[in-house]
């Protein structure tokens, strides 16, 4: 996540949201989210974020807890203390040491 990134959607720590979210620009989830997320841009799940969802995005940065499926058209980056359970499909996957990853990853054929 670059320092000059403009956040267009935000679920702050202490908030919870259930449903379908679609947005342009970047979104940051620091609270709880259950449902579906669609964007061509960037989704950031912060250290306090707890997400149970089906996600389709351009870029996903995971630092929190995620359960479900991610389809990212550009890349997925997981950094501690991230905990992931599900499947991820993306052409570029980076999992840093210390991340808990339970599931499967798929790289689509060109």
C-alpha positions in Angstrom: 0.0 0.0 0.0 1.5 3.3 -1.0 1.5 6.2 1.4 -0.4 8.5 -1.1 -3.2 5.9 -1.6 -6.7 7.5 -1.4 -9.2 5.4 0.5 -12.7 5.5 -1.0 -14.4 3.0 1.3 -13.7 2.2 5.0 -15.0 -0.2 7.6 -13.2 1.0 10.7 -12.2 -1.0 13.8 -15.3 -1.5 16.0 -17.7 -1.4 13.0 -19.3 -4.4 11.4 -20.9 -4.7 7.9 -22.8 -7.5 6.3 -23.7 -7.5 2.6 -22.3 -6.7 -0.8 -19.7 -4.0 -1.3 -18.5 -2.7 -4.6 -16.3 0.4 -5.1 -13.7 2.2 -7.2 -10.4 3.2 -5.7 -9.0 1.6 -2.5 -11.0 0.2 0.4 -9.7 -0.6 3.9 -11.4 -2.9 6.3 -10.3 -2.7 9.9 -13.6 -4.0 11.4 -15.7 -7.0 10.6 -17.2 -7.7 7.2 -19.3 -10.7 6.0 -20.5 -10.9 2.4 -19.1 -10.1 -1.1 -16.6 -7.5 -2.2 -16.1 -6.5 -5.8 -13.5 -3.9 -7.1 -11.1 -3.5 -10.0 -8.8 -1.7 -7.6 -7.3 -2.4 -4.1 -8.6 -4.0 -1.0 -6.7 -3.7 2.2 -7.6 -5.8 5.2 -5.7 -4.3 8.2 -4.4 -6.1 11.3 -7.7 -5.7 13.1 -9.9 -6.7 10.1 -12.0 -9.8 10.2 -13.4 -10.7 6.8 -15.6 -13.7 5.8 -16.3 -13.2 2.1 -16.1 -13.9 -1.6 -13.7 -11.3 -3.0 -12.9 -10.2 -6.5 -10.4 -7.4 -6.8 -7.4 -6.1 -8.6 -5.0 -6.2 -5.7 -5.6 -7.6 -2.1 -3.3 -6.8 0.8 -4.1 -9.0 3.8 -2.8 -8.3 7.3 -5.8 -9.4 9.3 -8.1 -12.5 9.4 -9.8 -13.8 6.2 -12.0 -16.7 5.5 -13.4 -17.4 2.0 -12.3 -17.1 -1.6 -10.2 -14.4 -3.2 -9.9 -13.8 -7.0 -7.3 -11.1 -7.6 -6.5 -10.0 -11.2 -3.1 -8.5 -10.3 -1.7 -9.7 -7.0 -2.3 -10.8 -3.4 0.1 -10.0 -0.6 -0.2 -11.5 2.9 1.9 -10.1 5.7 1.9 -11.0 9.5 -0.2 -11.3 11.5 -2.5 -12.4 8.6 -4.5 -15.6 9.0 -6.0 -16.9 5.7 -8.4 -19.8 5.3 -9.8 -20.5 1.8 -8.7 -20.3 -1.8 -6.8 -17.6 -3.6 -6.6 -17.3 -7.4 -4.1 -14.7 -8.7 -1.2 -14.4 -11.1 1.0 -13.1 -8.3 0.9 -14.4 -4.6 3.3 -13.3 -1.9 3.0 -14.8 1.6 5.5 -13.5 4.1 7.0 -15.6 6.9 4.7 -15.7 9.9 1.4 -15.8 8.0 -1.0 -18.6 8.7 -2.2 -20.0 5.4 -4.8 -22.8 5.4 -6.2 -23.6 1.9 -5.2 -23.6 -1.7 -3.7 -21.2 -4.2 -4.2 -21.2 -8.0 -2.4 -19.4 -10.7 -4.5 -18.9 -13.8 -3.1 -19.9 -17.2 -2.5 -17.1 -19.7 
